[in-house]
């Protein structure tokens, strides 16, 4: 089947919801207005609403028939701290905050699916519509889990979806295994001995030590790691000194690390510690590494990815389902949900070039309203497939 006709009928409503959310962006754990909108819409559809997980999370429960089978569908609510540069009418009304990753569209698509499923109830089991706060760095998914998400709302499997600029509209990408990378942050504090820049022999220069560390850390990816198991180590900040003629006491490096396997992630942290300690020791200097593990690798389970692909094909056709789409080195906290439940995360094409091709996290980005019925139809098809009536 193509886009579901009934969902196409309320395309304008989904567009209005999406643009309203876009115009009123809210960041991590502050999505109060957005959560109110979601809860009000769900209640108007006749769906049981629960609030309070991870502060601003919303979960809708919809049951049909007598089957004990359950499924979880997840969308993210939050925006980014970014100044929007678009000029359309629904641009952000809050300077410095912007829906630059399409979470407004993700929310609208899941609301559209909820409306259709509540109207038709053409399934046998329970659907949990999970609207999660704080995906952008706040780890809202993990907070919901820690606060009892899956104990209160059991899910046999859980599914997620994200728009992808550069992928044509009407196309959905799936992949078994690692779909997105882990995301860790690090800070290296190098404590040297300051002095006059004209007499460096009386000092221990942390800038020189830091420069050596920057270069050496690049060999973790290029010389230590298997090139077929992608990792990234990026030093993104280097702070030291306040005057041209003074060798500072301290230098601070910071950045991010990404990996597509737990083994690669472990290797990065181990080699980074060895590199920092070794270079510091060779200069007789002290250095501390603060390595913070944030989001894990997002790993799709095989059976659920096959199910996602079948549901996607019902909406966009087999020819428009990209099987084993390449993984990306960005990260997603839906990975936490996939650590405790089987499931699958898919891409939905946002468009190419000027029509939806602007990459996420860009001040000119906007979610493509044209794909709202496609995403909502995918969700509905997945539920009707996995919770099919006998």
N, C-alpha and C positions, 0 to 999 in steps of 0.2 A: 504494500500500500504506500502511496505517497504521503504528503502532509495530510493529517487527519482533517476532514472538512470542518468539523465542529470547532477544532482549534483555530483553523483559518478564519472562522467566523468572528472570533474575538481577538484577532491580530491587533486591531486598533486599541483594545483595552490593554493588552500586554505592552504595546508601545507606550501608552500613557503611563503605566506603572513604571516602566523602565526609565523613561525620561524624568519622571518625578523623582525617582531615587537618584538619578544622575545629577539632577539639579541641587540635591540636598545631601552631599556626600558626608559620611561619618566614618571616622577611623576606629582603630581597634578598641573594642569593649565600650565604645561610645555610640553604638548604632541604635540609639533609643528610638528615634523617629522612624528609621527603617524597620526596626523590629515591630513597632506599632502598626505600620502599614501592612507588613506581612501577616501579623496576627489578625488584623481586622479583615483582610482579604480571606484568609483561611476560614475564619468564623463565618463570614458571609457565604462561603461555599458549603457550610454545614460540616466542617472538619473540626475535630477535637483539637484544641490548642493547649500546649504546655510551654511555659516560659521560665526563665531564670537560670538555665544551665549556662555557664561561662558568662554570667551577668546579662548579656543581651541576646543569647541564643533563643531560637524559637523552634519547636518541634510540633508538627501536625501529625495526628494519627487518623487514618481512614481505614475502616474495616468493612469488608463485604464477604458474605458467605460464612462458612464455618471452618475453613481450613486453618491450621495453625501456622502455615507458611508466612514468612515475613520478608520484607525487603526495605532497604534504606536508600533514599535518594538525597544527595547532599548538594547544597549551593552555599556560596560564601556571600557575606553581607557587606564587608568593609571596603573603604576607599583608601587612597594613598595620600600622604603628605606631599602634595605637588600642586604648583600653580597651573591651572588650566589655561591654554592659549587658544582654545576654540572660541568662535564668535556666534554659534547658533543659539537659539532661544533657550535650550535646556542646559546650557553650560552651567558650571558650578556657581552657586551663589555664595559659597564660603571660600574666600581667598585662602590659598595654601592647602586646600583639600580638593581631591579630584578622583572620580571613578576612572582611573587610567588603566585598569586591568580587566574591565568588563564584568565585575561582580554585580553591577546593576542588571546586566542582561542575564546573568546566571540566575539571579533571584527571580526575575520576571518569567523566565522559561519554566522554572520549577513551579511558580504560582500558576502558570498557564496549564501545566500538566495536572496540578492539583484540582483546578477547576473542572477540567474535562473528566478526570477520574471520579470526582465527587458526583458529577451529573450522571455518568453512565454506569459506574460501578460494575463494569464488565470484567471482573476478576474475582478470585476466591482467596482471601487471605487478608493480610494487614500491610499497609504501606505507611512508612514513616518518612515524612518530608522534613529533612534536617537543614535548617537555616543557621549556618555557623558564623559567629563573629571572628574578627581578628585573625584572618588568614595571613595578612601581610606583616609577618614578623612577630605577631603576638602569640602564635601557637594556640589559637582558639579551639582547634580540633582536639588537641591533647587535653585542654582544660575541660571540654565537654566530656571526654572519655573518663578523665579522672574523677569528674563529679557524677559519674554513673549513667552516661548516655545509653550504653548498650544493656545495662541492667534494667533501666526504666523502659527502654524502647528496644526490645530484642530484634536483631536483624540477622537473618540467615546469611545475607550478603549485603554489601553496601557499594554504591556506585557514585561516581563523580563525573563532571564534565567541565571543560574550559574552552572558551573561544580561542581560535588561533589565527591571527593575521598572517597573510601570505598563503593560506590554504583557501582554495575557492569555496564560495558559498555552495551549500548543497553537498558538501563532502564531509565525512567523518573519519577520523584516524584512530586506530586501535593498536595496541601492542601488548604482547605477553612479556612479563618480566619487568626489568627496570625501565620506567617511563620517564622519570625525572630524577635529578641528582639530589644527594644530601646537601645540606647547606650548613657550614660551620664558620665561625668567626674566630679570629685570633688577634691578640695584642702582645707585642714584644717590647718590654721596657729594658733598655740598655743603660746601665749606670756606670759612667766613666769618671774621669777626673778633669774638671774644667781648667782652663788656662788661657794664656795669651796666644792668639793665633800665630804670632811671629816666633813663638818659642814652643812648638808642639812637643818637644822632647820633655818638657816639664808637665805634660798633660797625658791623659789616656783618652783618645778621641773617639767618642761613641758614634760620630757620624761615619767615620771610616769603617768601624765595625758593622754598623747598620748597613752600609753599602755592600759589604761583603755578604751579609746575610741575605739581602735582597737577591743578589746574583745566585747564591748557593741554593736558596729555596726553589728557584726555577728548575733545578736539576731533579727535584722530586718527581715532577711530571715527565721530564724529558729523558732522565737516565735511570731512575729507580723503578718507575711504574711500567707495567706491561702496556704498551701503546694501544692494545685492543680493549683495555679496560680503562676508559677515559677518567682522568682526574684533572682538576684545575686548581692551581695555587696562585692567587693574585694578591700581591701587596698593593694596597690602594691608598695608603697614607704613610707619610714619613715626616715626622715633626721633630725638629731640633733647633735650638739656638734662637737668639733674639738680636744678635749684633754681628756685624761683618768681621770684627777683629777679636772675637771671643770664641774659643772652643767650649762648647756647652758641657755641662755635667751629665746630661741625659739625652737620649734619643728614643723615640717611640715609633714603632712600625705597627701597622694593623692592616687587616684585609680579610679575605674570605677563601674558603676551600670547598671544592665540590668533588663528588665521587659518585659513580654509578653502581658501586657495590659496597657492602659493609666492610669487606676486606680492604678495598681501596681506601676507604675512610680511615680505618685503623692504621693503615700504612702511612698515610699523610701525617697523622698526629705523631706517630712514633718517630718518623724521619725528621719532622720539624723540630721535635725536642732534641734529638741527637745533633742536628745541625746548629741550632741556637747554642746549646751547651758547648759544643766543640769549638765553634768560632769564638765564643766568649772566653773560653779557657785559654785558647791560643794567644789571646791578647791580655790575659790576666785581668779580666773585667767581669763584672757580674751582669747577668741578663735573666729576666724572668719571662716565661711564656704563659699567657692566660689563653687556653684553648677552650672555646665554648661550642659544644655540640648543640645545634638547633634542630633543623628538620632532617629526618632520616631519608634514605632512598625510597622513592615511591615505586612499589613493586606490584604490578598487576598479576593476579592469579590466572592460570591458564583457562580453567573451565569457565570462569566468570567473564573473561575477555572474549571467549568464543560466543557466549550468550549475548554480550554487548554488541558484537559484530553482527549477529543474526538480527537483533532488534534494529540496529542501524540500517541494515540492508532493506528491511521492510519499509523504511521511510525514504531513504535516498537511493536505493538500488545497489546491488552488489558491486557494480562498476565504480561506484562512488564511495566505497568503504576502503580506506587505505589500511591494509593489513601489515603489521610489523612496521608501523611508522617509526622513523628514527627517534631515539630518546633525545631529550634536551638537558642542558646542564643547569637550567633553572630549577627551582624547588617549590614544593607545595606541601602544606601541612595535612592534606588529605592522606599523606603517607602514614600518619599516626593511626588513622582509622584502618588502613590496610595492613598494619602490623597486628591488629587484633581480630580483624574480620576478613574473609575472602571478598574480593570485589575487583572492580576495574574502573579506570579513569580514562576518558576519551577526549580527543580534540574535536571541536566542531569548527569548520571553516568560517572565518569572519569576512573573507574577501581578499582580493589581490589588487595591488596598486592603489589608486586613489579611492577605490570603492571598498573600504574596510581593511586595507593592507597596512595601515600605520601600526607599527609594533606597540605592544602594551608597554606601560610605564613611560610613555611619551606624552608630553603636554598637549599634543594634537590628536591623540587617540580618541576614538569613539566606537562603542559597540554597534554592530550592524543590526538595526531593527528588522531587516529582511530575514534574518535567521531565527527570530524568536519562535515562529511556528514549527520550524525544523527541529529545534532543540526540545520544545514541549512535546512534539509528536514522538521523538525518540524516547523520552521518559515514559510516555503513555504506552508506547509499543513494548518497552521493556517490562513494564508492570503486567500488561495483559499477556505477555509471553511467559513470564516466570511465575505468575500467579494465575495461570489459565484455569478456567472452569473445566471440570470434567465433562 
